[in-house]
Amino acid sequence: MTTELETWLKQATRQLSRDSAAQVRTEIQEHYESAREAAMSGGSTTAQADRSAVTALGNAKTANCQYRRVLLTSVEARMLREGNWEARAVCSRPWLKWMLLAMPVAALMAAIACFLAGAIGMARVLLVGGIPIGLLLTAPFLPLYTPSRGRVFRVVKWVVLIGALGLAFGPDALKWSWLLISCLWLVARIEWTRVSIRRKLPVAEWPKQLYL
Amino acid sequence: MNFKGTLPTLILEALEQEPSHGYRIAQRIKERSHGVLDFKEGTLYPALHKLDNEGLVESFEGIEKGRPRRYYRITESGHGILAKDRAEWRELSRAVTLILGEA
């Protein structure tokens, strides 16, 4: 492989996952060989053929931007590999599964009991803490196997999260917005990465976490 | 010539003739446009992957001159999208010609 092609490939595969980079390398090398052979059969010298084949590929940075839009990046590949750890941990311990499923029910019942007993503040805390956490913990057990069910779940999840925050902070939500933003940016970043992965992977290859 | 946005349609058109690999698709587009549509070949593959992700083309392993190559073929949905794009392009072209006049 020529140094020019190697440099082009290094730039074009920057930040791509290992599999994506290998795929790009293979297809570009095949393309390069065909272009080189065509140039040489047209009377070019080896050096001229090498140069014209690399020049025809265009700007490596532009190609890299376009590749990152359609192939998995290293960050996305890592999220796919490691993002399912909660579900794996829960599924390997049945008692944990039942405990997590019971948590939101217990929180709801406790909140109702507190409300009836007149402890409105405590009921609010239980609702704010219990319902969103319960929703997130029970998500891996819900029958979410189609993109449309996944969309419905995500809408419900965000409505519940925002509702819980609204309930927690009440009229002071704006005053505490700096705290909310600094806590939620990581969640938003993970959501955005998942949106990007959903666009790149065919539905048949989606792991459970992409529906959530 | 800048033909941004039309590359996926041109790829689908090239693949409608027969399944092909990236290099041949690029050459076919250049030849059929008599060299007017000259694009950087490194941008062809991201467009092919996008079409693949959208289910408009599918890839398979083939052999050319004893070497393994990744070939692409158009799918049923790809045919549908190509027919729609072709109709839209004809309409747009007719409208622009009405304004600018025949060459």
Interface residues (C-beta under 8 A of the other chain):
Chain A: W8 A12 V24 T26 E27 I28 E30 H31 E33 S34 A35 A38 A56 L57 G58 N59 A60 T62 A63 Q66 Y67 R69 V70 L71 R199 K200 L201 P202
Chain B: H21 G22 Y23 R24 A26 Q27 F39 K40 E41 G42 T43 Y45 P46 A47 H49 K50 N53 G55 R67 R69 R70
